[in-house]
Amino acid sequence: MQNVRVFFEKTGMTKYISHLDLMRCMTRAIKRAAIPAWYTEGFNPHLFITFALPLTLGVESLCESMDIRLTEEMGFEEVKNRLNVNLPDGIRITNVAVPVYKANDIAFAEYKITFHTRKNEKIKNEIEEKLLCDELLAEKMGKQGKRKVLKTINLKEFVNSYSVISLNDKTVLTAVLTAGSKNNINPNLFVDALKLGDDVGFCEILKQKMMTEDLKSFE
């Protein structure tokens, strides 16, 4: 039996597919593609499939991954091609490989956040001013004992690095935020905390990369 990591993109309208529906979509594709994947044993056997990190609804990604186990030998390129034939537009397998890191090694994610605006220089300056401050406050649900409570957090503590550029009718912010099982920051929360107001028509968020603690690409 071989552990296999499948990397894929989730773009376009598929950004509105929930994590649960994504699991169903991948399960169907694996079955239709006749991938010799391993099923759990017992009373209710099901396909063994684990995702590195659930993707926030409404966010596109170039770097999603899921792990499966092969019970028979099959070339990685064949696995990739078979799956792509059976997946909807917007979900595309980009690579199949042997896992290098564990899912809990993920510590950061890099996001490209595009603000569509006619006041691109103004928005660029606002973003830079706010990110130069010591605090960028936001409210997030957290646990207090067994209860869920609304907590105020300082998002600046979870920003590893960032850059901002102005391009025609948009401003592009590239930010590396903490991610993973310990401190996973929702990029929508980060965008909302910037409070850019009505000068921004709409915003697009693309996850470009997942990284380990030492900023190596998650493989």
N, C-alpha and C positions, 0 to 999 in steps of 0.2 A: 504494500500500500504506500502511495506517495502523496505527501502534502503538496498542494499546488496553490499558488496565489494568482488570482485573475485580476488584472488592472483594467478599469473601464472608465469611459467618459459618460457623464449624465448631463445633457445639454438641451437647449430648446424647451419645448413644452414638457419634457420629462422631468424638469425641475419641480413640477407640481405633483409628481408621483410620490406618495408617502413611503416611508421606510418599509412598512408592512407590505404594501403593494409591490415594492421593488423586490422584496424577498420572494413573493409569489411569481413575479415576472421572471426572475432568474431561475427559480425552480422549474417552471414550465419550459424555459429555454434549454436547460440542462437535460430534461427528459426528452424533449423533441429532437435534440441534437445527438441523442444516444451516447452521451458522455458516460463512461463507466465510473460513475461517482458512487461513493460509499454512503450507505444508509445506516442509521443507528439501529441497534438490535433491541428486541424486547416486544412488548405487547403492541405498541404503536410506533413502528419504525418510520423515520422520516429522513429526508436528505440532510446530510451533514453539510452545513454552509454557514460560515460566520463572516460578518462584515467588519472591517477594521474600525470604522467610526460612522455612526449614522449621520447622514447629510441633512442640514437644515432645509426645511421645505421652502421652495422658492429660490434656492441657491443652485447655480450650475457648478459643475466640477469636471476637471480634467484628470483627476487623480484618485478616483474611488478604487477600492479593492475588496475582494472577497476571497476567502479560503475554502477550498474543497479538498477531498481526498479521492485519488484515483485507485480503483481496485485492479485495473489492468493497465498495461503500458499503452500510452497514446502520446504521440508527438505534441509538443506545446503549440506549434503552429496549427496543427489540425484541430486542437481544442478551440483555439481562437477563431478559426474560420467557421467551424461548425456552429459555435455560439452566435457569431455575428449574423449568420443567415437566419437565425431564429429569434433575434431581438428586434424590438421596435425602433423606428427612427429616433435618434437622440441618445440611445444607449449603444455604445460601441466599445468592444473589447480592443484594447490597445496593446496589451502584452500579457503573456502567461509565463510564469517563472517559479523557481523554487523560492520559498520565503526566506528572507535574510533576517528580518527583525520580527519580534512579537508585536501584536497589536497594542499592548500596553507600553511599548517603547515610543509610541507617538507622543510628542510633547508640543509641537507647533504646527500651525497650518498657515500657508501664505494665501492671501486673498487679493484679487484685483477688483476694486470697487469703483465703478464708473458712474459718476453723477452727471446726468444730462442737464445742461444749463447754458443759458446765453450769457450768464455772468460768471464765466469760468475763472477769471483771475480773482474776482471777489471771493468765490467759493474756495479757491486754492488758498488764499490768504487766511480765510476763516478757519479752515482745517488745520493749517500750520500753527496758527495762534492757539487753538484749543489743545493741540497735541504737544505744544511746548509747555503748557501748564502742568503742575504737579498732579492735578486731579481731573478726571473725566468720570463723573458720577453717573451711575445707572442703578435701576432697581431690578433685582433678580430674585426669583423664588429659590429659597434654600431651606434647609432642615434645621429645626430646633428641637432636639430630642426626636420624637416620632412625628411631630407636627411640621407641616410646611408653612413657612412664613416668608414675607416679602422683606428682603434685605437690600440695603444700599451698599454698593461696592464701587471701588475705584478702578475703573477699567485700565487706567494708565499702568497699573501694576502687571497687567497681562499683555501689554504691547511690547514685543521684543524689538521691532524695528518698523520703519515706515518711510515712504517717499511719496511725494505729491507732484504731479505734472499737469499742466494746462494744455488742452488740445482742442482748437476750434470751439465747438459747442459742447464741450464736456471737460470735466476735471477727473483725473484718474488717481486714486489713492491705492497704493500697494502696501499692505500691512501684514506683518507676521504676528499672529495672535496665538496665545496658548491654546492647546487642544489636547484631547485625549481623556483618559479616565479620571485624572485628578482635577484639572482646571480647564474645562471646555467652554470657551467663550463663543456664544452665538454671534455671528457677524452682523445679523440684523440689530441686535442689542447695541453693538458698537456703533453702527450707523445712526441709530436713533439717538444715542447719547451725544452725537456731534451737533444735533439740533440746528440743521442748516436751513430750515424753514422753506418758504414758498419759492425761493430762488432756484430750487432744484425741481425739475419737472418729474423725473423718475430716476431710480437707481438700479443698477445691475450688479450682482455679486457673483464672482467666479472664483472658486477654490482652485488654485494652480498647483499646489504642492503640499504634501504632508512631510513633516520632518521629525527627527529624533531630538533628544536633549542637546546634542552637539551639532544640530542643524544639518545633519546628513539626510539625504532624501530617503523616505521610507520605502523599503524594497521588500 
